[in-house]
Amino acid sequence: MFERRSAPRTLLNEIGSISVDEHRSLPCIVYDRSAGGIRIALPEAEIVPDRFVLSLDACNEILICRAVWRKREEIGAATEMTDPVRPEKLDLRRELETA
């Protein structure tokens, strides 16, 4: 089978959350991650905006993501921020506007 990915993926199966807006977040499972992308699963994938903030609980990391593909309960997204962001210094509105 032909491999289309530009970077190898690391299996994670970690719990995370997606910020839908300033007041609401959705729990998700982060299946795998590569240098420039991430694959997540959640029951309500259709309500996640095209650009979103993903918090990875295990490593206390926050990523700005852009949805590239969607399935019923999965989203494949490009990560737009490679350096970890400290949650206490993150302004969600500013990060999404500049991404």
N, C-alpha and C positions, 0 to 999 in steps of 0.2 A: 504494500500500500504506500502511496506517495505521501510524504510528510510535508505539510504546508507551513508548519510553525517555524519561525525564524530562531527561536530559542527553546531549549528543552524545558519541560515542565517538572515541577516538584509537587508531589502529592502532599496535601496538607490535612484535609478533613478537619478543619478547625471552625469553631463558632465565631461568628462576627455579627455585625449589624449594619444596616444600610439606613442612612438618614434620608428620609423621603422629603422632609421639610424641617423647619426649625423646631417643630414640636412633636414630630413623630418619627420613629425608627422601626425597622422591621428586622427580626432575627433572620440569620441566614447561615448556611454552611459553605465555607470556602473549600472547594474540592481540590483545586490545584492552582499553581501560580508559576509564571515564567518571568523573565526579565521585564517584559513589557505588557503582560496581560494576566488576567485572573478569571477563573470560572467559579461561579457561585450558584447555589440552589436555594430557592425559597418558594413557598406555595403561591405567593402573589407577585410573580415576576412582572406581570403586565402593568402594575401600578408604579413600578420603579421608573423614575425619569431617565432620559438619555444620559444626563450627567448626574452623578451622585457621589456621596461621600461614604466610603466603606471603612468601618472600624474593625480591626482584627484584635480580638480579645486576648489571645495567648501572648502576643508580642507587643501589645499596647501600641499598635501602629495604625495610622490613619492614612488612607489613600484617596485621591481624587480619581474617579473612574469615568470612562465614557463607554456606554454600551455599544458593542460591535455586532452582536447577534443575540437573538432571544429564542428560547423554546418555551414551552408551557410553564415549566418550573425551573428553568436555568437561564443564566445570563453569562455571556462571554464578554468581557470588558477589557479595554486598554487602560492601563494605569498611566495617568498623566503626571504623577509626582513620584519620583523614585526615592527621594530622601524621606525618612520617617518624620512625621509632624507630631509634636507634643500636643496632646489634647487640650491642655490649659492655654495654649497659645494659638489655637485655631479659631479663626473667624469664618464660619461656614459660608456666610453670604459673600464675603470678599473672595474666598477661595473658588467658589463656583463661578463668580463673575469673571475672574481672571483666567480661569481654565479654558 
